[in-house]
Amino acid sequence: MSASQTGSFRALKARAAEIHHLTKVAWVLNWDQRTMMPAAGATGRAGQLGTVARVAHDLLVADEMARLLDDVGAYEDGLDLDSDDACLIRFLRREHEKARSVPAQLRAEMIAAAARALPVWDRARAESDFESFRPYLERNLAQRREYVSCLGETDEPYDHLLDEFEPGMKTAEVRAVFDELKEGLVPLIAEISEREPIDSSCLSGDFPLERQQEIERRVLEAFGFTRESWRIDETTHPFASSSSISDIRITTRHQPGDLHSLFSTMHEFGHGLYEHQISLDLEGTPLARGTSLGIHESQSRMWENLVGRGLAFWRHFYPQLQEVFPSFADVELDEFYRAINAVRPSLIRIDSDEATYNLHIILRFELEQELLAGDGDLRDLPEIWDARIREYLGIDVPDVADGVLQDMHWAAGHVGYFATYSLGNIVSCQLWERIRDELPDLDDQFEQGEFGALREWLGENIHRHGRKFPPAELLERVVGGGIDPQPYLAYLRAKLGEIYQLGGNHVSPKSPLLES
Ligand code: ZN
């Protein structure tokens, strides 16, 4: 290989590093805005974030980038396909081509429109007034149609929106997976609804903030949170972010009347750990991030639900919870375990249990395709929403604040995002089956408060690769197949079958997923 070829690769990598650093600058600015910044800083911050995004975009679409990508062709031919350098070149080529297809003007308008829509949505939700938000939603959708038309032929227009969040995923594939998921969930939820509801009243009460922080600290430290590399701060809508592989920021929102934040913190830990265990060889390149939102969510759901709502975890931590909150002194572990796993259809997606949550997602996935197609009048959207919630969950929506206006995603222009939440649930259980095969004594370890083996398995098999492989390829490498909802359905049937003492084939006591 010639000196000029390696020289071109070095120049390409240096440019990629600048793009990556700008992305991380934006993440820190965003983290600051949502945890520290006084409200009046919003206007200044919008300008700063806009500038950083524009400079990064200019670097990505520049002619110099095109030239470097051409020049490294010969160098690339000599590389192992799985090498860091080959993966980086493939990744940059795809990003560059995609970014070049969309006019800079449209991108800027999309960002500006979302910034204008978010405060309007916030007020509309507070006042239960869909009509004031409707023109902004109309605008965001029109821009997505224009965006899709820039990106050329595909099986379905919605593919391009999905691709933003789950690279390579096709609408038809998600539809098939969700149909199968729905087929399994609907009868399971119907059967549970005929059972005596579980009493979850032990989860409400007086839980002082310092004590919540105390139990949270013990859990996080057992999971692998260290002061050297992690922070946890308060926010309104919890999220995880990072400045680098060695600087992870998670957030939480403590409420004195319930313990929800403990589970939400375990969730954000899962996101943080993914970013923290990426190979240091990838640091400073755009590959030093999780590969997709779906795979990311598989990690957060794993720590929140498969670990944090499991019996083995609580066999270790429940005595500590009782010590920190004496109100649990008279609550048996079994009763607590049932309470944290109770199934109860909710109007609100983020308050939903493990089973009904997915119906919220499927509803949004179906609606988004209809919204993108643009058939129908947006004025009818609240009514359509309410009818679907009744059909899917059997509950009435009292107002738009708890209905169609509950999520910020559409205001932020994130159409195509929701599906990744359920894809994450599904993938978490596919990985879990593999993990339980390879680490058969996982329950014993959790009961001892040991989570190192799980952490290392995830680091070795998923995290270290960063964005080297697209999500479908990563999944194929780890589980030897594509996305499959059956392990997730088997997990729910086993766990909920035991909790609700469901008869027939819902109970499968030998399931590898069921903790003894
Ligand atoms: Zn998440």
Residues whose N, C-alpha, C, O or C-beta is under 5 A from the ligand:
A	BS01	ZN	S300
